Amino acid sequence: MNTVRITVIAVLTFLTLGMGSAPAGPPEGFRFIQEWGVYAREDDLFWHAGVQWKLKDGTWVKLEAGNWIRDPHPPAVIVAIPKDQAQCPPGLAKKGCVPPGQQKKNGPPGHQKKGY
């Protein structure tokens, strides 16, 4: 009787611990964008809750089984990313791209202050 009880407790503990594990962090190369609450990469990919997202032709698509598919109901945090800024996430500036918050400081692309 005692061994059955111990076995049941061990199995339940194992299942509970396995089910309660947190999802893995973002893939390598992603940085957290505080302003938007998601991770982003310089090639315009976003990561949230274990799924990679990108903006394609004005629509959010997600990577599923190696294919980019349209999701009719992306998470609110993804929908909240300003579409006009998705190619230039804050902190991940690219050539010709001035991230939000830096526009006043540096001016529009190509109009940065000269150091002379």
C-alpha positions in Angstrom: 0.0 0.0 0.0 2.8 2.4 0.9 4.7 1.8 -2.3 1.6 2.4 -4.4 1.1 5.8 -2.6 4.8 6.7 -3.1 4.6 5.8 -6.8 1.4 7.8 -7.4 2.9 10.8 -5.6 6.1 10.5 -7.7 4.2 10.3 -10.9 2.0 13.3 -10.1 5.1 15.3 -9.0 6.8 14.5 -12.2 3.8 15.4 -14.4 3.2 18.7 -12.4 6.8 19.8 -12.7 6.9 18.9 -16.4 3.7 20.8 -17.2 4.7 23.9 -15.2 7.9 24.6 -17.0 8.4 28.0 -18.5 8.8 28.4 -22.2 12.3 28.8 -23.5 13.7 32.3 -24.1 14.0 33.9 -27.5 16.3 32.4 -30.2 19.8 33.8 -30.5 20.1 37.3 -31.9 16.8 38.7 -30.5 16.8 41.7 -28.2 14.0 42.8 -25.9 12.3 46.0 -27.1 11.0 47.6 -23.9 8.7 50.1 -25.8 6.8 47.2 -27.5 7.1 44.4 -25.0 8.5 41.9 -27.5 11.8 40.6 -28.7 13.1 41.8 -32.1 16.0 41.0 -34.5 17.6 43.3 -37.0 16.1 41.5 -39.9 12.6 42.6 -38.9 11.6 39.4 -37.1 9.8 39.5 -33.8 9.5 36.8 -31.1 6.7 36.5 -28.5 5.7 33.5 -26.4 7.7 31.0 -28.4 6.5 32.2 -31.9 8.4 34.2 -34.5 6.4 36.9 -36.3 7.0 39.3 -39.2 5.0 41.9 -41.1 4.4 40.8 -44.7 2.4 43.0 -47.0 0.8 44.7 -44.1 -0.3 41.5 -42.4 1.3 39.7 -39.5 2.5 36.2 -40.3 4.0 33.6 -37.9 6.6 30.9 -38.4 4.9 27.5 -38.1 6.6 24.2 -39.0 9.1 26.1 -41.2 6.4 28.1 -43.1 5.2 31.6 -42.7 1.4 31.5 -42.3 -1.1 34.3 -41.8 -2.7 34.3 -38.4 -6.1 36.0 -38.3 -5.8 36.7 -34.6 -2.2 37.5 -33.6 -1.6 38.3 -29.9 -2.4 41.8 -28.8 1.3 42.6 -28.1 2.1 41.8 -31.8 -0.9 43.8 -33.1 0.2 46.8 -31.0 3.6 47.0 -32.8 3.3 50.1 -35.0 3.3 48.8 -38.6 5.1 51.9 -39.9 7.9 51.3 -37.4 8.1 47.5 -37.7 11.2 47.7 -40.0 13.0 49.9 -37.5 12.5 48.6 -33.9 13.8 50.9 -31.2 17.4 50.1 -30.4 17.9 48.1 -33.6 18.6 51.0 -36.0 19.8 50.1 -39.5 21.4 52.2 -42.2 18.9 54.8 -43.3 16.6 54.1 -40.4 16.2 56.4 -37.4 14.4 54.7 -34.6 11.6 56.3 -32.6 13.0 58.6 -29.9 16.1 59.4 -31.9 14.3 61.3 -34.7 14.4 64.7 -32.8 18.1 64.1 -31.7 19.4 63.2 -35.2 16.8 64.4 -37.6 15.5 62.4 -40.5 17.7 59.8 -42.2 20.6 61.4 -44.0 20.4 64.6 -42.0 22.5 63.6 -39.0 24.6 66.3 -37.4 28.1 66.5 -38.7 31.0 66.3 -36.3 33.0 69.3 -37.5 
